[in-house]
Amino acid sequence: MLVCFWSPKGGSGTSVIAAAAALVLARETDARIVDLSGDQPAVLGLAHDPVPGLLDWMRAGPGAPADAFDHLTVDVAPRLALLPAGDAHGQPAAPEAGAALAVALDADPRPAACDLGRLDDPALLAFAEVAGTGVVVVRGCYLGLRRAVRHPAITEAIGAILIDEHGRSLGKPDVEDVLGLPVLATIAARTSIARAVDAGVLPTRLPDSLGRPLHRALLAVGCFGDEQAA
């Protein structure tokens, strides 16, 4: 199962949410994090950006071998593997390559949290459409919600993650009303989360304020079996 996290606006916390969701999945089973934005090495505290990666795979065309993923994978935490983005400065991949990537990754029985960033590339849009389980990450920001409503992927999204910032006037009911989607989790923007990311210790010190809401969100989208849901 592929769960795709994206946001219509940079700086919304999409990469942190995707990384945390993957860490939550890895508590229950072998899991993957699919990096298509290029920010996961920094979020996960890696010393360097692994290359090549998935963007390079897509540029090779939809006929690229799926067994190449084994050579791209980097272990980042117990039971969690990172499929890195690779070189973000090459030529854009064709949409059919994005669709082929989603099909190839979904053939793996391990669940994956996918970081799609702003989802502003045709190949990534095709990836998200094929993957199917899209979750938009937003803040209680009028401009961000306005962009989300106009984003071509919003019609395929199944829910939203709300980053709750102190002092914002827009809350969960407003977000659900504007987007027409359920808010799967509300996560308070806390300094403990920022410190864990800045220190590079998110994989070993995932704050409960991040992990618990995301566990409930992943349950809601069907990532865990019935025994965990019970």
Backbone as JSON, one array per atom type, in Angstrom:
{
  "sequence": "MLVCFWSPKGGSGTSVIAAAAALVLARETDARIVDLSGDQPAVLGLAHDPVPGLLDWMRAGPGAPADAFDHLTVDVAPRLALLPAGDAHGQPAAPEAGAALAVALDADPRPAACDLGRLDDPALLAFAEVAGTGVVVVRGCYLGLRRAVRHPAITEAIGAILIDEHGRSLGKPDVEDVLGLPVLATIAARTSIARAVDAGVLPTRLPDSLGRPLHRALLAVGCFGDEQAA",
  "N": [[0.84, -1.19, 0.0], [0.54, 2.21, -0.86], [0.85, 5.3, 0.61], [0.32, 8.55, -0.06], [1.72, 11.61, 0.68], [1.24, 15.05, 0.36], [1.46, 18.57, -0.39], [0.0, 21.72, -1.27], [1.58, 23.89, -0.93], [4.8, 25.04, -0.21], [6.78, 24.38, 2.74], [4.91, 23.41, 4.5], [5.24, 21.2, 6.06], [5.2, 18.67, 4.99], [7.24, 16.74, 4.38], [8.24, 16.05, 6.91], [5.94, 14.96, 8.05], [5.52, 12.76, 6.33], [7.87, 11.27, 6.83], [7.56, 10.72, 9.58], [5.18, 9.22, 9.49], [6.08, 6.96, 8.12], [7.88, 5.98, 10.02], [6.1, 5.31, 12.05], [4.66, 3.27, 10.78], [6.72, 1.41, 10.61], [6.94, 0.51, 13.19], [5.15, -1.51, 13.38], [5.49, -3.23, 11.21], [7.6, -4.33, 8.46], [8.57, -1.59, 6.52], [8.52, 1.16, 4.14], [9.92, 4.29, 3.05], [9.17, 6.49, 0.58], [10.85, 8.72, -1.23], [10.18, 11.47, -3.04], [10.57, 14.09, -3.12], [13.01, 14.91, -2.26], [13.83, 15.71, 0.27], [14.03, 13.92, 2.36], [16.54, 12.69, 3.27], [17.69, 14.78, 4.83], [15.66, 15.21, 6.74], [15.66, 12.77, 8.06], [18.13, 12.71, 9.18], [20.43, 11.87, 7.78], [23.85, 11.67, 6.68], [24.48, 12.4, 4.11], [23.11, 12.96, 0.8], [21.7, 10.24, -0.73], [22.61, 8.87, -3.9], [22.33, 7.04, -6.97], [18.7, 7.61, -7.41], [15.09, 7.46, -7.1], [14.11, 9.42, -8.88], [16.0, 9.32, -10.88], [15.54, 6.72, -11.74], [12.98, 7.02, -12.87], [13.59, 8.73, -14.99], [14.89, 6.99, -16.65], [12.87, 5.76, -17.93], [9.65, 4.07, -18.42], [10.24, 1.4, -18.73], [12.27, 0.71, -17.02], [14.05, -1.51, -14.85], [12.43, -3.14, -12.09], [13.91, -4.42, -10.16], [15.99, -2.79, -9.67], [15.44, -1.23, -7.51], [16.39, -2.5, -5.24], [19.05, -1.85, -5.19], [19.0, 0.82, -4.73], [17.98, 1.23, -2.22], [18.15, 2.39, 1.16], [18.82, 1.6, 4.46], [17.28, 3.08, 7.21], [16.23, 3.02, 9.74], [15.18, 0.66, 12.28], [13.49, -1.86, 10.57], [12.74, -0.1, 8.59], [13.08, 1.19, 5.39], [14.6, 3.47, 3.16], [13.77, 4.79, 0.05], [15.5, 6.74, -1.9], [15.32, 10.07, -3.39], [17.27, 10.89, -5.25], [18.98, 12.46, -8.02], [17.83, 15.63, -8.36], [18.06, 17.49, -10.32], [18.04, 16.83, -12.98], [16.59, 16.16, -16.25], [13.02, 16.49, -16.5], [10.89, 13.71, -15.76], [8.79, 11.6, -17.82], [5.16, 11.5, -17.68], [4.16, 8.84, -17.87], [6.24, 7.4, -16.8], [6.14, 8.05, -14.11], [3.69, 6.87, -13.43], [4.35, 4.19, -13.93], [6.28, 3.8, -11.98], [4.75, 3.94, -9.62], [3.15, 1.65, -9.93], [5.14, -0.35, -9.88], [6.24, -0.02, -7.29], [4.02, -0.51, -5.71], [3.68, -3.17, -6.01], [5.21, -4.39, -4.16], [4.79, -5.95, -1.03], [5.2, -4.53, 1.32], [4.1, -1.75, 3.23], [4.15, 1.76, 2.33], [5.12, 5.09, 2.99], [4.82, 7.95, 1.13], [6.59, 10.73, 0.07], [5.62, 13.41, -1.61], [6.02, 16.08, -1.84], [5.28, 19.27, -3.14], [3.82, 18.37, -5.23], [3.88, 19.15, -7.98], [4.68, 18.34, -10.47], [4.29, 16.72, -13.62], [4.93, 13.94, -13.79], [4.89, 13.16, -11.11], [2.27, 13.73, -10.46], [1.01, 11.79, -12.02], [2.01, 9.55, -10.72], [0.79, 9.84, -8.19], [-1.9, 9.6, -8.9], [-2.09, 6.93, -9.75], [-1.2, 5.6, -7.47], [-3.18, 6.21, -5.59], [-3.98, 6.52, -2.76], [-4.15, 9.4, -1.44], [-3.06, 11.99, 0.7], [-3.49, 15.18, 1.84], [-1.44, 17.68, 3.18], [-1.9, 20.34, 5.28], [-1.88, 23.7, 6.62], [-3.62, 25.86, 8.92], [-4.24, 27.98, 7.07], [-5.33, 30.51, 5.01], [-4.43, 31.08, 2.38], [-3.04, 28.73, 1.77], [-5.1, 26.8, 1.87], [-6.67, 27.76, -0.16], [-5.04, 27.31, -2.38], [-4.93, 24.53, -2.21], [-7.58, 23.71, -2.78], [-7.7, 24.32, -5.45], [-5.87, 22.62, -6.56], [-4.91, 20.06, -8.85], [-4.81, 17.46, -7.83], [-6.49, 17.29, -5.69], [-9.02, 16.21, -5.97], [-8.59, 13.53, -5.89], [-7.73, 13.01, -3.38], [-8.0, 11.47, -0.15], [-8.16, 12.38, 2.38], [-7.04, 14.74, 4.93], [-4.19, 16.12, 6.64], [-3.9, 18.2, 9.33], [-1.84, 20.77, 10.26], [-1.58, 22.32, 13.16], [-1.22, 25.51, 14.07], [-0.39, 27.8, 16.64], [-2.52, 30.53, 17.21], [-3.7, 30.66, 14.74], [-6.7, 31.25, 12.93], [-8.27, 29.48, 11.56], [-9.59, 26.29, 11.85], [-10.03, 22.69, 12.36], [-12.85, 22.17, 11.58], [-13.18, 24.19, 9.66], [-11.24, 23.57, 7.74], [-12.15, 21.05, 6.87], [-14.59, 21.8, 5.8], [-13.86, 23.57, 3.72], [-12.15, 22.0, 2.08], [-13.66, 19.73, 1.68], [-13.02, 17.27, 2.7], [-12.22, 14.7, 5.12], [-10.47, 15.53, 8.11], [-7.83, 13.71, 8.98], [-5.97, 13.69, 10.98], [-4.94, 15.95, 13.51], [-2.21, 17.89, 14.12], [-0.27, 19.42, 16.47], [1.84, 22.19, 16.06], [4.79, 21.95, 17.41], [7.68, 22.8, 19.38], [9.22, 20.62, 20.13], [9.03, 18.8, 18.06], [10.28, 20.17, 15.93], [12.84, 20.4, 17.03], [13.66, 17.72, 17.17], [13.87, 17.1, 14.47], [15.76, 19.01, 13.58], [17.98, 18.2, 15.06], [18.49, 15.79, 13.93], [17.45, 13.41, 14.95], [14.99, 12.27, 14.62], [14.29, 9.59, 13.73], [14.91, 8.03, 15.98], [13.8, 9.28, 18.15], [10.97, 9.87, 18.01], [8.51, 12.19, 18.52], [5.68, 11.82, 20.7], [3.56, 13.5, 20.21], [3.51, 13.67, 17.53], [3.66, 11.04, 16.58], [1.39, 9.6, 17.67], [-1.08, 10.85, 16.66], [-0.63, 10.36, 13.93], [-0.61, 7.59, 13.83], [-3.3, 7.04, 14.28], [-4.33, 8.22, 11.97], [-3.21, 6.6, 9.96], [-4.38, 4.19, 10.59], [-6.98, 4.89, 9.88], [-6.86, 5.03, 7.11], [-6.41, 2.45, 6.44], [-3.94, 1.12, 6.77], [-3.06, -0.66, 8.67], [-3.63, -3.94, 10.07], [-6.7, -5.66, 11.04], [-6.33, -6.43, 13.66], [-4.77, -4.45, 14.86], [-6.44, -2.3, 14.53], [-8.53, -2.94, 16.2]],
  "CA": [[0.0, 0.0, 0.0], [1.26, 3.47, -0.94], [0.12, 6.46, 1.13], [1.03, 9.69, -0.63], [1.56, 12.87, 1.38], [1.62, 16.19, -0.47], [0.91, 19.86, 0.02], [0.02, 22.68, -2.36], [2.39, 25.03, -0.54], [6.03, 24.66, 0.46], [6.9, 24.73, 4.14], [3.74, 22.95, 5.27], [5.61, 20.08, 6.91], [4.89, 17.4, 4.32], [8.33, 15.78, 4.5], [8.29, 15.57, 8.29], [4.78, 14.1, 8.23], [5.77, 11.51, 5.61], [8.89, 10.52, 7.57], [6.97, 10.23, 10.82], [4.23, 8.17, 9.14], [6.86, 5.76, 7.81], [8.41, 5.46, 11.29], [4.97, 4.68, 12.74], [4.43, 2.0, 10.09], [7.82, 0.48, 10.91], [6.73, -0.05, 14.52], [4.25, -2.65, 13.24], [5.85, -4.14, 10.12], [8.61, -3.78, 7.55], [7.96, -0.48, 5.8], [9.39, 1.96, 3.28], [9.59, 5.68, 2.79], [9.45, 6.81, -0.82], [11.19, 10.15, -1.28], [10.12, 12.07, -4.37], [10.77, 15.53, -2.97], [14.44, 15.13, -2.04], [14.11, 16.24, 1.6], [14.06, 12.9, 3.41], [17.84, 12.51, 3.94], [17.86, 15.8, 5.87], [14.68, 14.98, 7.81], [16.02, 11.55, 8.78], [19.45, 12.88, 9.78], [21.51, 11.21, 7.06], [25.01, 12.53, 6.49], [24.56, 12.85, 2.72], [21.96, 12.58, -0.04], [22.05, 9.08, -1.55], [22.38, 8.87, -5.34], [21.12, 7.52, -7.64], [17.45, 7.42, -6.69], [13.87, 7.2, -7.86], [13.99, 10.35, -10.0], [16.85, 8.76, -11.94], [14.81, 5.54, -12.26], [11.91, 7.48, -13.74], [14.17, 9.28, -16.23], [15.28, 5.87, -17.51], [11.69, 5.36, -18.69], [8.79, 3.09, -17.75], [10.79, 0.05, -18.85], [13.38, 0.5, -16.07], [13.8, -2.74, -14.06], [12.02, -2.95, -10.71], [14.91, -4.94, -9.22], [16.95, -1.72, -9.37], [15.11, -0.65, -6.21], [17.22, -3.12, -4.22], [20.34, -1.16, -5.17], [18.77, 2.2, -4.3], [17.44, 1.26, -0.86], [19.02, 2.7, 2.29], [18.19, 1.34, 5.76], [17.37, 4.3, 8.01], [15.75, 2.73, 11.08], [14.74, -0.73, 12.31], [12.35, -2.24, 9.72], [12.38, 0.99, 7.7], [13.99, 1.42, 4.28], [14.39, 4.68, 2.38], [14.04, 4.84, -1.39], [15.81, 8.17, -2.02], [14.93, 10.75, -4.63], [18.36, 10.96, -6.22], [19.32, 13.73, -8.63], [16.64, 16.43, -8.63], [18.38, 18.54, -11.29], [18.02, 16.32, -14.34], [15.4, 16.41, -17.06], [11.79, 15.94, -15.91], [10.47, 12.41, -16.28], [7.49, 11.58, -18.47], [4.09, 11.04, -16.79], [4.02, 7.38, -17.84], [7.27, 6.86, -15.91], [5.6, 8.17, -12.76], [2.68, 5.83, -13.26], [5.05, 2.91, -13.87], [6.94, 3.72, -10.67], [3.72, 3.61, -8.62], [2.78, 0.24, -10.12], [6.25, -1.19, -9.44], [6.37, 0.06, -5.83], [2.83, -1.09, -5.08], [3.78, -4.62, -6.1], [5.89, -4.82, -2.94], [3.78, -6.04, 0.02], [5.47, -3.62, 2.43], [3.48, -0.43, 3.07], [5.1, 2.85, 2.12], [4.73, 6.49, 3.05], [5.45, 8.61, -0.02], [6.73, 12.19, 0.18], [5.5, 13.98, -2.95], [6.26, 17.51, -1.81], [4.19, 20.13, -3.62], [3.1, 17.63, -6.27], [3.75, 20.11, -9.07], [5.34, 17.77, -11.64], [3.38, 15.77, -14.27], [5.24, 12.55, -13.45], [4.44, 12.92, -9.75], [0.8, 13.69, -10.52], [0.64, 10.46, -12.52], [2.32, 8.62, -9.62], [-0.26, 9.98, -7.17], [-3.17, 9.09, -9.42], [-2.04, 5.47, -9.76], [-1.06, 5.13, -6.09], [-4.56, 6.21, -5.11], [-4.24, 6.98, -1.39], [-3.52, 10.7, -1.29], [-3.37, 12.75, 1.91], [-2.96, 16.53, 1.7], [-0.96, 18.27, 4.43], [-2.2, 21.77, 5.22], [-1.95, 24.49, 7.84], [-4.84, 26.66, 8.96], [-3.82, 29.16, 6.32], [-6.29, 30.77, 3.93], [-3.78, 30.95, 1.07], [-2.75, 27.31, 1.54], [-6.35, 26.11, 1.56], [-7.1, 28.23, -1.49], [-4.25, 26.56, -3.36], [-5.31, 23.11, -2.14], [-8.86, 23.53, -3.47], [-7.47, 24.45, -6.9], [-4.85, 21.67, -7.0], [-5.54, 18.97, -9.61], [-4.83, 16.19, -7.09], [-7.39, 17.32, -4.53], [-10.18, 15.36, -6.23], [-8.21, 12.14, -5.62], [-7.31, 12.88, -1.98], [-8.97, 10.8, 0.72], [-8.19, 13.04, 3.68], [-6.07, 15.79, 5.17], [-3.5, 16.26, 7.92], [-3.88, 19.62, 9.67], [-0.8, 21.26, 11.16], [-2.27, 23.34, 13.95], [-0.32, 26.53, 14.58], [-1.0, 28.7, 17.62], [-2.9, 31.83, 16.7], [-4.46, 30.58, 13.48], [-8.16, 31.33, 13.16], [-8.93, 28.39, 10.85], [-9.38, 25.01, 12.51], [-10.46, 21.46, 11.7], [-14.12, 22.28, 10.85], [-13.0, 25.05, 8.49], [-10.48, 22.82, 6.73], [-13.03, 20.03, 6.3], [-15.61, 22.48, 5.0], [-13.26, 24.12, 2.5], [-11.6, 20.95, 1.21], [-14.6, 18.64, 1.46], [-12.3, 16.04, 3.07], [-12.05, 14.55, 6.56], [-9.15, 15.72, 8.7], [-7.47, 12.42, 9.57], [-5.19, 13.95, 12.19], [-4.53, 17.32, 13.78], [-0.91, 17.82, 14.78], [0.15, 20.72, 16.97], [3.2, 22.6, 15.68], [5.5, 22.07, 18.67], [9.13, 22.93, 19.27], [9.84, 19.31, 20.3], [9.12, 18.19, 16.74], [11.32, 20.89, 15.2], [14.15, 20.07, 17.61], [14.01, 16.35, 16.78], [14.29, 17.15, 13.07], [17.0, 19.78, 13.48], [19.07, 17.44, 15.65], [18.68, 14.55, 13.17], [17.14, 12.25, 15.79], [13.59, 11.88, 14.46], [14.09, 8.13, 13.68], [15.08, 7.39, 17.29], [13.06, 10.02, 19.19], [9.75, 10.38, 17.41], [7.64, 12.72, 19.58], [4.33, 11.27, 20.77], [2.62, 14.46, 19.64], [3.52, 13.4, 16.09], [3.41, 9.62, 16.31], [0.05, 9.11, 18.01], [-2.09, 11.25, 15.67], [-0.4, 9.71, 12.64], [-1.05, 6.2, 13.95], [-4.75, 7.05, 14.06], [-4.57, 8.52, 10.56], [-2.86, 5.42, 9.17], [-5.47, 3.24, 10.83], [-8.17, 5.33, 9.14], [-6.71, 4.76, 5.67], [-6.31, 1.01, 6.24], [-2.56, 0.63, 6.68], [-2.82, -1.72, 9.64], [-4.62, -5.01, 10.03], [-7.84, -5.55, 11.95], [-5.94, -6.62, 15.06], [-4.35, -3.16, 15.39], [-7.61, -1.42, 14.56], [-9.32, -3.29, 17.37]],
  "C": [[0.88, 1.24, 0.0], [0.37, 4.58, -0.4], [0.92, 7.69, 0.75], [0.7, 10.98, 0.11], [2.05, 14.0, 0.48], [0.98, 17.45, 0.09], [0.96, 20.81, -1.16], [0.99, 23.83, -2.12], [3.63, 24.55, 0.19], [6.04, 25.1, 1.91], [5.75, 24.29, 5.0], [4.06, 21.8, 6.2], [5.38, 18.72, 6.3], [5.98, 16.35, 4.53], [8.44, 15.22, 5.9], [7.12, 14.61, 8.55], [5.0, 12.75, 7.55], [6.79, 10.64, 6.34], [8.32, 9.92, 8.84], [5.97, 9.11, 10.55], [4.96, 6.86, 8.83], [7.43, 5.13, 9.09], [7.31, 4.77, 12.1], [4.65, 3.33, 12.1], [5.47, 0.96, 10.49], [7.74, -0.08, 12.32], [5.92, -1.35, 14.45], [4.72, -3.68, 12.23], [7.02, -3.55, 9.35], [7.95, -2.74, 6.66], [9.01, 0.27, 4.98], [8.97, 3.42, 3.34], [10.08, 6.01, 1.4], [9.63, 8.31, -0.92], [11.16, 10.64, -2.72], [10.21, 13.59, -4.3], [12.23, 15.88, -2.76], [14.8, 15.58, -0.65], [14.3, 15.17, 2.67], [15.44, 12.66, 4.02], [18.07, 13.52, 5.05], [16.91, 15.56, 7.03], [15.11, 13.8, 8.68], [17.43, 11.59, 9.36], [20.57, 12.14, 9.09], [22.64, 12.19, 6.77], [25.12, 13.07, 5.07], [23.31, 12.4, 1.98], [22.35, 11.4, -0.91], [21.73, 9.3, -3.02], [22.91, 7.55, -5.9], [19.88, 7.23, -6.82], [16.29, 7.26, -7.64], [13.67, 8.16, -9.02], [14.84, 9.89, -11.17], [16.19, 7.54, -12.57], [13.73, 5.98, -13.23], [12.45, 8.05, -15.05], [14.61, 8.18, -17.19], [14.1, 5.34, -18.31], [10.91, 4.27, -18.0], [9.27, 1.66, -17.86], [11.93, -0.24, -17.9], [13.06, -0.69, -15.16], [13.44, -2.43, -12.62], [13.07, -3.45, -9.74], [16.0, -3.91, -8.93], [16.67, -1.09, -8.02], [16.0, -1.22, -5.1], [18.56, -2.4, -4.08], [20.21, 0.28, -4.7], [18.46, 2.31, -2.82], [18.51, 1.53, 0.19], [18.25, 2.41, 3.57], [18.39, 2.55, 6.66], [16.91, 4.11, 9.45], [15.36, 1.26, 11.1], [13.44, -0.93, 11.52], [11.91, -1.12, 8.78], [13.47, 1.24, 6.66], [13.6, 2.69, 3.53], [14.71, 4.41, 0.92], [14.24, 6.31, -1.72], [15.4, 8.74, -3.36], [16.02, 10.72, -5.68], [18.54, 12.36, -6.76], [18.06, 14.5, -9.02], [16.86, 17.45, -9.73], [18.41, 18.07, -12.73], [16.75, 16.71, -15.07], [14.16, 15.82, -16.39], [11.43, 14.6, -16.56], [9.1, 12.53, -16.93], [6.43, 11.07, -17.51], [3.97, 9.52, -16.72], [5.09, 6.73, -16.96], [6.83, 6.96, -14.46], [4.56, 7.12, -12.47], [3.33, 4.45, -13.12], [5.74, 2.72, -12.52], [5.93, 3.33, -9.59], [3.31, 2.15, -8.72], [3.88, -0.68, -9.57], [6.39, -1.18, -7.92], [5.2, -0.61, -5.13], [2.84, -2.61, -5.15], [4.48, -5.21, -4.88], [4.87, -4.87, -1.8], [4.02, -5.09, 1.2], [4.77, -2.28, 2.21], [4.55, 0.65, 2.95], [4.42, 4.19, 2.32], [5.52, 7.23, 1.99], [5.43, 10.13, 0.18], [6.74, 12.77, -1.22], [5.68, 15.49, -2.96], [5.05, 18.31, -2.25], [3.4, 19.49, -4.76], [2.81, 18.54, -7.48], [4.42, 19.63, -10.36], [4.41, 16.74, -12.29], [3.65, 14.31, -13.93], [4.77, 12.21, -12.04], [2.92, 12.9, -9.67], [0.32, 12.34, -11.01], [0.9, 9.4, -11.45], [1.19, 8.64, -8.6], [-1.59, 9.4, -7.64], [-3.21, 7.57, -9.39], [-1.97, 4.93, -8.33], [-2.4, 5.16, -5.36], [-4.82, 6.79, -3.74], [-3.49, 8.28, -1.15], [-3.99, 11.41, -0.04], [-2.7, 14.12, 1.79], [-2.62, 17.08, 3.07], [-1.14, 19.78, 4.34], [-2.06, 22.39, 6.61], [-3.25, 25.3, 7.8], [-4.61, 28.01, 8.33], [-4.75, 29.35, 5.13], [-5.65, 30.56, 2.56], [-3.48, 29.49, 0.74], [-4.0, 26.53, 1.17], [-6.85, 26.5, 0.18], [-6.35, 27.49, -2.59], [-4.65, 25.09, -3.39], [-6.58, 22.85, -2.92], [-8.66, 23.53, -4.98], [-6.48, 23.41, -7.44], [-5.5, 20.5, -7.73], [-5.63, 17.65, -8.85], [-5.85, 16.16, -5.97], [-8.6, 16.41, -4.73], [-9.88, 13.89, -5.93], [-7.84, 11.93, -4.15], [-8.41, 12.23, -1.15], [-9.06, 11.46, 2.1], [-7.09, 14.07, 3.78], [-5.42, 15.62, 6.54], [-3.42, 17.77, 8.18], [-2.75, 19.89, 10.65], [-1.36, 22.47, 11.88], [-1.26, 24.3, 14.58], [-1.06, 27.46, 15.55], [-1.31, 30.05, 16.96], [-3.64, 31.81, 15.39], [-5.96, 30.58, 13.78], [-8.91, 30.19, 12.49], [-8.58, 27.06, 11.51], [-9.91, 23.84, 11.7], [-11.8, 21.61, 10.97], [-14.0, 23.14, 9.59], [-12.29, 24.31, 7.37], [-11.38, 21.77, 6.07], [-14.09, 20.65, 5.4], [-15.05, 22.97, 3.68], [-12.83, 23.02, 1.54], [-12.61, 19.86, 0.86], [-13.99, 17.28, 1.77], [-12.27, 15.92, 4.58], [-10.62, 14.88, 6.98], [-8.81, 14.44, 9.47], [-6.68, 12.57, 10.86], [-4.91, 15.44, 12.28], [-3.26, 17.26, 14.62], [-0.48, 19.22, 15.18], [1.59, 20.98, 16.55], [3.98, 22.9, 16.96], [7.0, 22.15, 18.46], [9.82, 21.57, 19.41], [9.99, 18.59, 18.97], [10.23, 18.85, 15.93], [12.71, 20.54, 15.72], [14.59, 18.67, 17.21], [14.51, 16.31, 15.34], [15.63, 17.86, 12.95], [18.2, 19.02, 14.02], [19.34, 16.13, 14.91], [18.33, 13.3, 13.94], [15.68, 11.8, 15.64], [13.41, 10.36, 14.42], [14.18, 7.45, 15.04], [14.27, 8.06, 18.39], [11.82, 10.68, 18.58], [8.83, 10.9, 18.5], [6.25, 12.09, 19.53], [3.3, 12.2, 20.14], [2.54, 14.34, 18.13], [3.11, 11.97, 15.8], [1.99, 9.16, 16.57], [-1.01, 9.56, 17.03], [-1.9, 10.56, 14.32], [-0.76, 8.23, 12.69], [-2.55, 6.11, 13.7], [-5.09, 7.32, 12.6], [-4.29, 7.32, 9.68], [-3.87, 4.29, 9.39], [-6.68, 3.59, 9.96], [-8.07, 5.02, 7.65], [-6.43, 3.29, 5.39], [-4.92, 0.45, 6.15], [-2.27, -0.53, 7.61], [-3.93, -2.76, 9.55], [-5.7, -4.8, 11.07], [-7.42, -5.68, 13.41], [-5.45, -5.31, 15.66], [-5.52, -2.2, 15.49], [-8.47, -1.68, 15.78], [-8.71, -2.72, 18.64]]
}
